[in-house]
Amino acid sequence: CDILIVRSRTRVNKELLQGTKIQFVGSTVAGLDHIDEAYLNENNITFASAQGCNANAVVEYVISAISNLAHDYSFDLSNKSLGIIGVGNVGSRLDLKAKKLGITTLLNDPPREKDEGKSGFVDLNKALSAEIVTFHTPLTFSGLYPTHNLIGTHNFNLIKEDTILINAARGGIIDEGLWENTITKANIIDCWEEEPNINTKLQNSAYWATPHIAGHSIDAKFMGSYMIYKDLCSFTKTPLKNEF
């Protein structure tokens, strides 16, 4: 084959592609953990990703979670602060929706702050001081801003007993060994370090524990496929057909 389209399970790397005729790889999901982009670049294989396809679904998951918490714990969302760690496709949409609910947002995104300036952004410690803290970063282990164990031994003490902690990004961003032994007001957990072998202690203590499904809406799946379809049409110089 010349073209390969995958979702999130197929690991696209040298082992899979060496000796093949693949010229184009499209991934219809937002994550990139399963793609060896360096190998694709080195071998002149065009890569298209559907990053952002499920952003609105994840935002709605988070808004639903905190709205349910507001009902069950009898608090007014307009009196709460929300620390958003990672202000990309998901975080920026969440910021907009949260503000419409009257929530004060604290935005932390070092790469964006570096490019755009400090205005509108806070450091990680400040974001962790919010009453609700939610994570929307990729999982990275190197580079200027690695996110693996972004919350770990160096700063987990900033998470207080009245903090609502949400991970709808990637497992491994929060050190689960510390998290499972930290008392919080509530935990919302959609992403786990050892998926599908999830941390049962964290699961049992969570307000919501879900199997990495925050972005799995019908709209998100359609958009993922449509985004790759458009990129593939561009690659093959084929006119778009907007009727299905």
C-alpha positions as protocol buffer text, in pm:
chain_id: "A"
residue {
  index: 1
  type: CYS
  ca { x: 0 y: 0 z: 0 }
}
residue {
  index: 2
  type: ASP
  ca { x: 96 y: 363 z: -49 }
}
residue {
  index: 3
  type: ILE
  ca { x: -130 y: 513 z: 219 }
}
residue {
  index: 4
  type: LEU
  ca { x: -189 y: 411 z: 581 }
}
residue {
  index: 5
  type: ILE
  ca { x: -474 y: 542 z: 799 }
}
residue {
  index: 6
  type: VAL
  ca { x: -477 y: 447 z: 1168 }
}
residue {
  index: 7
  type: ARG
  ca { x: -645 y: 535 z: 1496 }
}
residue {
  index: 8
  type: SER
  ca { x: -465 y: 517 z: 1831 }
}
residue {
  index: 9
  type: ARG
  ca { x: -373 y: 149 z: 1876 }
}
residue {
  index: 10
  type: THR
  ca { x: -140 y: 91 z: 1581 }
}
residue {
  index: 11
  type: ARG
  ca { x: 219 y: 190 z: 1662 }
}
residue {
  index: 12
  type: VAL
  ca { x: 354 y: 357 z: 1348 }
}
residue {
  index: 13
  type: ASN
  ca { x: 732 y: 325 z: 1351 }
}
residue {
  index: 14
  type: LYS
  ca { x: 1031 y: 171 z: 1175 }
}
residue {
  index: 15
  type: GLU
  ca { x: 926 y: -181 z: 1271 }
}
residue {
  index: 16
  type: LEU
  ca { x: 592 y: -135 z: 1097 }
}
residue {
  index: 17
  type: LEU
  ca { x: 697 y: 66 z: 792 }
}
residue {
  index: 18
  type: GLN
  ca { x: 1051 y: -40 z: 697 }
}
residue {
  index: 19
  type: GLY
  ca { x: 1051 y: -200 z: 355 }
}
residue {
  index: 20
  type: THR
  ca { x: 701 y: -78 z: 267 }
}
residue {
  index: 21
  type: LYS
  ca { x: 588 y: 171 z: 1 }
}
residue {
  index: 22
  type: ILE
  ca { x: 395 y: 388 z: 247 }
}
residue {
  index: 23
  type: GLN
  ca { x: 413 y: 754 z: 146 }
}
residue {
  index: 24
  type: PHE
  ca { x: 134 y: 900 z: 363 }
}
residue {
  index: 25
  type: VAL
  ca { x: 25 y: 824 z: 720 }
}
residue {
  index: 26
  type: GLY
  ca { x: -294 y: 970 z: 862 }
}
residue {
  index: 27
  type: SER
  ca { x: -396 y: 936 z: 1227 }
}
residue {
  index: 28
  type: THR
  ca { x: -764 y: 1010 z: 1290 }
}
residue {
  index: 29
  type: VAL
  ca { x: -717 y: 1079 z: 1662 }
}
residue {
  index: 30
  type: ALA
  ca { x: -576 y: 1373 z: 1857 }
}
residue {
  index: 31
  type: GLY
  ca { x: -293 y: 1192 z: 2036 }
}
residue {
  index: 32
  type: LEU
  ca { x: 55 y: 1139 z: 1895 }
}
residue {
  index: 33
  type: ASP
  ca { x: 195 y: 883 z: 2141 }
}
residue {
  index: 34
  type: HIS
  ca { x: 171 y: 600 z: 1887 }
}
residue {
  index: 35
  type: ILE
  ca { x: 348 y: 784 z: 1602 }
}
residue {
  index: 36
  type: ASP
  ca { x: 726 y: 795 z: 1550 }
}
residue {
  index: 37
  type: GLU
  ca { x: 728 y: 1133 z: 1379 }
}
residue {
  index: 38
  type: ALA
  ca { x: 1108 y: 1143 z: 1361 }
}
residue {
  index: 39
  type: TYR
  ca { x: 1113 y: 822 z: 1156 }
}
residue {
  index: 40
  type: LEU
  ca { x: 844 y: 956 z: 922 }
}
residue {
  index: 41
  type: ASN
  ca { x: 1036 y: 1280 z: 869 }
}
residue {
  index: 42
  type: GLU
  ca { x: 1365 y: 1101 z: 807 }
}
residue {
  index: 43
  type: ASN
  ca { x: 1200 y: 883 z: 542 }
}
residue {
  index: 44
  type: ASN
  ca { x: 1000 y: 1160 z: 370 }
}
residue {
  index: 45
  type: ILE
  ca { x: 668 y: 1007 z: 469 }
}
residue {
  index: 46
  type: THR
  ca { x: 393 y: 1269 z: 489 }
}
residue {
  index: 47
  type: PHE
  ca { x: 208 y: 1265 z: 821 }
}
residue {
  index: 48
  type: ALA
  ca { x: -135 y: 1411 z: 898 }
}
residue {
  index: 49
  type: SER
  ca { x: -283 y: 1424 z: 1246 }
}
residue {
  index: 50
  type: ALA
  ca { x: -635 y: 1506 z: 1361 }
}
residue {
  index: 51
  type: GLN
  ca { x: -522 y: 1709 z: 1661 }
}
residue {
  index: 52
  type: GLY
  ca { x: -814 y: 1916 z: 1785 }
}
residue {
  index: 53
  type: CYS
  ca { x: -1081 y: 1682 z: 1649 }
}
residue {
  index: 54
  type: ASN
  ca { x: -1203 y: 1584 z: 1996 }
}
residue {
  index: 55
  type: ALA
  ca { x: -1127 y: 1911 z: 2176 }
}
residue {
  index: 56
  type: ASN
  ca { x: -1489 y: 2015 z: 2220 }
}
residue {
  index: 57
  type: ALA
  ca { x: -1585 y: 1670 z: 2351 }
}
residue {
  index: 58
  type: VAL
  ca { x: -1313 y: 1684 z: 2619 }
}
residue {
  index: 59
  type: VAL
  ca { x: -1419 y: 2035 z: 2717 }
}
residue {
  index: 60
  type: GLU
  ca { x: -1779 y: 1921 z: 2755 }
}
residue {
  index: 61
  type: TYR
  ca { x: -1661 y: 1630 z: 2972 }
}
residue {
  index: 62
  type: VAL
  ca { x: -1478 y: 1869 z: 3206 }
}
residue {
  index: 63
  type: ILE
  ca { x: -1765 y: 2119 z: 3219 }
}
residue {
  index: 64
  type: SER
  ca { x: -2008 y: 1833 z: 3289 }
}
residue {
  index: 65
  type: ALA
  ca { x: -1785 y: 1707 z: 3570 }
}
residue {
  index: 66
  type: ILE
  ca { x: -1752 y: 2039 z: 3748 }
}
residue {
  index: 67
  type: SER
  ca { x: -2122 y: 2116 z: 3698 }
}
residue {
  index: 68
  type: ASN
  ca { x: -2211 y: 1786 z: 3864 }
}
residue {
  index: 69
  type: LEU
  ca { x: -1969 y: 1865 z: 4146 }
}
residue {
  index: 70
  type: ALA
  ca { x: -2125 y: 2208 z: 4192 }
}
residue {
  index: 71
  type: HIS
  ca { x: -2464 y: 2040 z: 4229 }
}
residue {
  index: 72
  type: ASP
  ca { x: -2350 y: 1761 z: 4463 }
}
residue {
  index: 73
  type: TYR
  ca { x: -2126 y: 1980 z: 4679 }
}
residue {
  index: 74
  type: SER
  ca { x: -2360 y: 2283 z: 4669 }
}
residue {
  index: 75
  type: PHE
  ca { x: -2116 y: 2546 z: 4548 }
}
residue {
  index: 76
  type: ASP
  ca { x: -2150 y: 2834 z: 4301 }
}
residue {
  index: 77
  type: LEU
  ca { x: -1923 y: 2798 z: 3999 }
}
residue {
  index: 78
  type: SER
  ca { x: -1897 y: 3175 z: 3966 }
}
residue {
  index: 79
  type: ASN
  ca { x: -1708 y: 3178 z: 4297 }
}
residue {
  index: 80
  type: LYS
  ca { x: -1451 y: 2922 z: 4184 }
}
residue {
  index: 81
  type: SER
  ca { x: -1110 y: 2947 z: 4019 }
}
residue {
  index: 82
  type: LEU
  ca { x: -1000 y: 2700 z: 3752 }
}
residue {
  index: 83
  type: GLY
  ca { x: -633 y: 2630 z: 3682 }
}
residue {
  index: 84
  type: ILE
  ca { x: -595 y: 2512 z: 3322 }
}
residue {
  index: 85
  type: ILE
  ca { x: -259 y: 2341 z: 3261 }
}
residue {
  index: 86
  type: GLY
  ca { x: -205 y: 2337 z: 2884 }
}
residue {
  index: 87
  type: VAL
  ca { x: -394 y: 2594 z: 2679 }
}
residue {
  index: 88
  type: GLY
  ca { x: -399 y: 2438 z: 2335 }
}
residue {
  index: 89
  type: ASN
  ca { x: -694 y: 2299 z: 2140 }
}
residue {
  index: 90
  type: VAL
  ca { x: -873 y: 2179 z: 2454 }
}
residue {
  index: 91
  type: GLY
  ca { x: -751 y: 2428 z: 2714 }
}
residue {
  index: 92
  type: SER
  ca { x: -836 y: 2737 z: 2508 }
}
residue {
  index: 93
  type: ARG
  ca { x: -1191 y: 2616 z: 2445 }
}
residue {
  index: 94
  type: LEU
  ca { x: -1229 y: 2526 z: 2812 }
}
residue {
  index: 95
  type: ASP
  ca { x: -1110 y: 2873 z: 2911 }
}
residue {
  index: 96
  type: LEU
  ca { x: -1382 y: 3030 z: 2694 }
}
residue {
  index: 97
  type: LYS
  ca { x: -1663 y: 2811 z: 2827 }
}
residue {
  index: 98
  type: ALA
  ca { x: -1552 y: 2842 z: 3189 }
}
residue {
  index: 99
  type: LYS
  ca { x: -1547 y: 3220 z: 3168 }
}
residue {
  index: 100
  type: LYS
  ca { x: -1903 y: 3217 z: 3033 }
}
residue {
  index: 101
  type: LEU
  ca { x: -2001 y: 3036 z: 3353 }
}
residue {
  index: 102
  type: GLY
  ca { x: -1836 y: 3310 z: 3558 }
}
residue {
  index: 103
  type: ILE
  ca { x: -1537 y: 3096 z: 3661 }
}
residue {
  index: 104
  type: THR
  ca { x: -1202 y: 3271 z: 3711 }
}
residue {
  index: 105
  type: THR
  ca { x: -938 y: 3094 z: 3499 }
}
residue {
  index: 106
  type: LEU
  ca { x: -564 y: 3069 z: 3563 }
}
residue {
  index: 107
  type: LEU
  ca { x: -384 y: 2969 z: 3243 }
}
residue {
  index: 108
  type: ASN
  ca { x: -50 y: 2787 z: 3242 }
}
residue {
  index: 109
  type: ASP
  ca { x: 122 y: 2708 z: 2913 }
}
residue {
  index: 110
  type: PRO
  ca { x: 501 y: 2769 z: 2907 }
}
residue {
  index: 111
  type: PRO
  ca { x: 543 y: 2715 z: 2528 }
}
residue {
  index: 112
  type: ARG
  ca { x: 268 y: 2966 z: 2449 }
}
residue {
  index: 113
  type: GLU
  ca { x: 398 y: 3207 z: 2713 }
}
residue {
  index: 114
  type: LYS
  ca { x: 744 y: 3188 z: 2554 }
}
residue {
  index: 115
  type: ASP
  ca { x: 601 y: 3276 z: 2212 }
}
residue {
  index: 116
  type: GLU
  ca { x: 330 y: 3521 z: 2313 }
}
residue {
  index: 117
  type: GLY
  ca { x: 459 y: 3684 z: 2632 }
}
residue {
  index: 118
  type: LYS
  ca { x: 357 y: 3659 z: 2995 }
}
residue {
  index: 119
  type: SER
  ca { x: 29 y: 3850 z: 2964 }
}
residue {
  index: 120
  type: GLY
  ca { x: -263 y: 3619 z: 3034 }
}
residue {
  index: 121
  type: PHE
  ca { x: -52 y: 3334 z: 3170 }
}
residue {
  index: 122
  type: VAL
  ca { x: 57 y: 3227 z: 3520 }
}
residue {
  index: 123
  type: ASP
  ca { x: 331 y: 2993 z: 3639 }
}
residue {
  index: 124
  type: LEU
  ca { x: 251 y: 2631 z: 3728 }
}
residue {
  index: 125
  type: ASN
  ca { x: 251 y: 2689 z: 4103 }
}
residue {
  index: 126
  type: LYS
  ca { x: -6 y: 2967 z: 4069 }
}
residue {
  index: 127
  type: ALA
  ca { x: -228 y: 2749 z: 3849 }
}
residue {
  index: 128
  type: LEU
  ca { x: -207 y: 2469 z: 4106 }
}
residue {
  index: 129
  type: SER
  ca { x: -339 y: 2708 z: 4371 }
}
residue {
  index: 130
  type: ALA
  ca { x: -680 y: 2718 z: 4198 }
}
residue {
  index: 131
  type: GLU
  ca { x: -976 y: 2544 z: 4360 }
}
residue {
  index: 132
  type: ILE
  ca { x: -1021 y: 2330 z: 4048 }
}
residue {
  index: 133
  type: VAL
  ca { x: -712 y: 2216 z: 3853 }
}
residue {
  index: 134
  type: THR
  ca { x: -738 y: 2044 z: 3516 }
}
residue {
  index: 135
  type: PHE
  ca { x: -468 y: 1911 z: 3280 }
}
residue {
  index: 136
  type: HIS
  ca { x: -470 y: 1934 z: 2901 }
}
residue {
  index: 137
  type: THR
  ca { x: -109 y: 1882 z: 2792 }
}
residue {
  index: 138
  type: PRO
  ca { x: 50 y: 1612 z: 2578 }
}
residue {
  index: 139
  type: LEU
  ca { x: 269 y: 1353 z: 2753 }
}
residue {
  index: 140
  type: THR
  ca { x: 634 y: 1432 z: 2678 }
}
residue {
  index: 141
  type: PHE
  ca { x: 957 y: 1307 z: 2835 }
}
residue {
  index: 142
  type: SER
  ca { x: 1213 y: 1546 z: 2688 }
}
residue {
  index: 143
  type: GLY
  ca { x: 1253 y: 1890 z: 2537 }
}
residue {
  index: 144
  type: LEU
  ca { x: 1223 y: 2226 z: 2708 }
}
residue {
  index: 145
  type: TYR
  ca { x: 891 y: 2148 z: 2874 }
}
residue {
  index: 146
  type: PRO
  ca { x: 856 y: 1776 z: 2958 }
}
residue {
  index: 147
  type: THR
  ca { x: 519 y: 1690 z: 3111 }
}
residue {
  index: 148
  type: HIS
  ca { x: 585 y: 1343 z: 3252 }
}
residue {
  index: 149
  type: ASN
  ca { x: 521 y: 1369 z: 3629 }
}
residue {
  index: 150
  type: LEU
  ca { x: 450 y: 1739 z: 3584 }
}
residue {
  index: 151
  type: ILE
  ca { x: 289 y: 1702 z: 3924 }
}
residue {
  index: 152
  type: GLY
  ca { x: 528 y: 1495 z: 4134 }
}
residue {
  index: 153
  type: THR
  ca { x: 746 y: 1496 z: 4444 }
}
residue {
  index: 154
  type: HIS
  ca { x: 863 y: 1852 z: 4374 }
}
residue {
  index: 155
  type: ASN
  ca { x: 519 y: 2014 z: 4389 }
}
residue {
  index: 156
  type: PHE
  ca { x: 243 y: 1772 z: 4496 }
}
residue {
  index: 157
  type: ASN
  ca { x: 230 y: 1955 z: 4828 }
}
residue {
  index: 158
  type: LEU
  ca { x: 53 y: 2239 z: 4643 }
}
residue {
  index: 159
  type: ILE
  ca { x: -251 y: 2015 z: 4598 }
}
residue {
  index: 160
  type: LYS
  ca { x: -472 y: 2080 z: 4900 }
}
residue {
  index: 161
  type: GLU
  ca { x: -753 y: 1886 z: 5066 }
}
residue {
  index: 162
  type: ASP
  ca { x: -1009 y: 2117 z: 4907 }
}
residue {
  index: 163
  type: THR
  ca { x: -861 y: 2092 z: 4553 }
}
residue {
  index: 164
  type: ILE
  ca { x: -1066 y: 1934 z: 4275 }
}
residue {
  index: 165
  type: LEU
  ca { x: -813 y: 1759 z: 4050 }
}
residue {
  index: 166
  type: ILE
  ca { x: -893 y: 1658 z: 3691 }
}
residue {
  index: 167
  type: ASN
  ca { x: -685 y: 1461 z: 3442 }
}
residue {
  index: 168
  type: ALA
  ca { x: -843 y: 1434 z: 3097 }
}
residue {
  index: 169
  type: ALA
  ca { x: -512 y: 1464 z: 2911 }
}
residue {
  index: 170
  type: ARG
  ca { x: -269 y: 1171 z: 2939 }
}
residue {
  index: 171
  type: GLY
  ca { x: -175 y: 921 z: 3208 }
}
residue {
  index: 172
  type: GLY
  ca { x: 169 y: 991 z: 3350 }
}
residue {
  index: 173
  type: ILE
  ca { x: 129 y: 1368 z: 3375 }
}
residue {
  index: 174
  type: ILE
  ca { x: 34 y: 1326 z: 3741 }
}
residue {
  index: 175
  type: ASP
  ca { x: 238 y: 1088 z: 3960 }
}
residue {
  index: 176
  type: GLU
  ca { x: -29 y: 833 z: 4054 }
}
residue {
  index: 177
  type: GLY
  ca { x: 178 y: 691 z: 4339 }
}
residue {
  index: 178
  type: LEU
  ca { x: 154 y: 1027 z: 4511 }
}
residue {
  index: 179
  type: TRP
  ca { x: -199 y: 1102 z: 4394 }
}
residue {
  index: 180
  type: GLU
  ca { x: -347 y: 786 z: 4543 }
}
residue {
  index: 181
  type: ASN
  ca { x: -218 y: 892 z: 4886 }
}
residue {
  index: 182
  type: THR
  ca { x: -322 y: 1257 z: 4864 }
}
residue {
  index: 183
  type: ILE
  ca { x: -655 y: 1372 z: 5006 }
}
residue {
  index: 184
  type: THR
  ca { x: -847 y: 1603 z: 4772 }
}
residue {
  index: 185
  type: LYS
  ca { x: -1202 y: 1734 z: 4758 }
}
residue {
  index: 186
  type: ALA
  ca { x: -1265 y: 1528 z: 4443 }
}
residue {
  index: 187
  type: ASN
  ca { x: -1077 y: 1352 z: 4164 }
}
residue {
  index: 188
  type: ILE
  ca { x: -1198 y: 1333 z: 3804 }
}
residue {
  index: 189
  type: ILE
  ca { x: -983 y: 1079 z: 3619 }
}
residue {
  index: 190
  type: ASP
  ca { x: -1015 y: 984 z: 3254 }
}
residue {
  index: 191
  type: CYS
  ca { x: -647 y: 908 z: 3178 }
}
residue {
  index: 192
  type: TRP
  ca { x: -429 y: 652 z: 3358 }
}
residue {
  index: 193
  type: GLU
  ca { x: -58 y: 567 z: 3369 }
}
residue {
  index: 194
  type: GLU
  ca { x: -86 y: 197 z: 3287 }
}
residue {
  index: 195
  type: GLU
  ca { x: -392 y: 185 z: 3064 }
}
residue {
  index: 196
  type: PRO
  ca { x: -582 y: -42 z: 3045 }
}
residue {
  index: 197
  type: ASN
  ca { x: -447 y: -166 z: 3381 }
}
residue {
  index: 198
  type: ILE
  ca { x: -575 y: 127 z: 3580 }
}
residue {
  index: 199
  type: ASN
  ca { x: -491 y: 222 z: 3938 }
}
residue {
  index: 200
  type: THR
  ca { x: -780 y: 66 z: 4133 }
}
residue {
  index: 201
  type: LYS
  ca { x: -705 y: 262 z: 4450 }
}
residue {
  index: 202
  type: LEU
  ca { x: -742 y: 588 z: 4258 }
}
residue {
  index: 203
  type: GLN
  ca { x: -1047 y: 453 z: 4077 }
}
residue {
  index: 204
  type: ASN
  ca { x: -1221 y: 368 z: 4403 }
}
residue {
  index: 205
  type: SER
  ca { x: -1154 y: 712 z: 4551 }
}
residue {
  index: 206
  type: ALA
  ca { x: -1252 y: 910 z: 4241 }
}
residue {
  index: 207
  type: TYR
  ca { x: -1568 y: 1115 z: 4201 }
}
residue {
  index: 208
  type: TRP
  ca { x: -1563 y: 1017 z: 3833 }
}
residue {
  index: 209
  type: ALA
  ca { x: -1339 y: 742 z: 3695 }
}
residue {
  index: 210
  type: THR
  ca { x: -1372 y: 681 z: 3321 }
}
residue {
  index: 211
  type: PRO
  ca { x: -1174 y: 468 z: 3070 }
}
residue {
  index: 212
  type: HIS
  ca { x: -1014 y: 742 z: 2856 }
}
residue {
  index: 213
  type: ILE
  ca { x: -1340 y: 829 z: 2683 }
}
residue {
  index: 214
  type: ALA
  ca { x: -1364 y: 1206 z: 2734 }
}
residue {
  index: 215
  type: GLY
  ca { x: -1302 y: 1269 z: 2364 }
}
residue {
  index: 216
  type: HIS
  ca { x: -1502 y: 976 z: 2228 }
}
residue {
  index: 217
  type: SER
  ca { x: -1807 y: 1159 z: 2098 }
}
residue {
  index: 218
  type: ILE
  ca { x: -1968 y: 1092 z: 1760 }
}
residue {
  index: 219
  type: ASP
  ca { x: -1874 y: 1445 z: 1649 }
}
residue {
  index: 220
  type: ALA
  ca { x: -1510 y: 1391 z: 1750 }
}
residue {
  index: 221
  type: LYS
  ca { x: -1482 y: 1065 z: 1559 }
}
residue {
  index: 222
  type: PHE
  ca { x: -1640 y: 1216 z: 1251 }
}
residue {
  index: 223
  type: MET
  ca { x: -1414 y: 1521 z: 1265 }
}
residue {
  index: 224
  type: GLY
  ca { x: -1104 y: 1303 z: 1307 }
}
residue {
  index: 225
  type: SER
  ca { x: -1188 y: 1110 z: 992 }
}
residue {
  index: 226
  type: TYR
  ca { x: -1288 y: 1423 z: 799 }
}
residue {
  index: 227
  type: MET
  ca { x: -968 y: 1609 z: 889 }
}
residue {
  index: 228
  type: ILE
  ca { x: -755 y: 1322 z: 759 }
}
residue {
  index: 229
  type: TYR
  ca { x: -975 y: 1291 z: 450 }
}
residue {
  index: 230
  type: LYS
  ca { x: -905 y: 1656 z: 368 }
}
residue {
  index: 231
  type: ASP
  ca { x: -530 y: 1613 z: 420 }
}
residue {
  index: 232
  type: LEU
  ca { x: -530 y: 1300 z: 207 }
}
residue {
  index: 233
  type: CYS
  ca { x: -716 y: 1480 z: -73 }
}
residue {
  index: 234
  type: SER
  ca { x: -452 y: 1753 z: -59 }
}
residue {
  index: 235
  type: PHE
  ca { x: -171 y: 1495 z: -69 }
}
residue {
  index: 236
  type: THR
  ca { x: -321 y: 1309 z: -366 }
}
residue {
  index: 237
  type: LYS
  ca { x: -435 y: 1632 z: -535 }
}
residue {
  index: 238
  type: THR
  ca { x: -792 y: 1500 z: -534 }
}
residue {
  index: 239
  type: PRO
  ca { x: -1088 y: 1743 z: -516 }
}
residue {
  index: 240
  type: LEU
  ca { x: -1280 y: 1741 z: -186 }
}
residue {
  index: 241
  type: LYS
  ca { x: -1627 y: 1589 z: -190 }
}
residue {
  index: 242
  type: ASN
  ca { x: -1841 y: 1742 z: 83 }
}
residue {
  index: 243
  type: GLU
  ca { x: -2135 y: 1506 z: 38 }
}
residue {
  index: 244
  type: PHE
  ca { x: -2128 y: 1169 z: 214 }
}
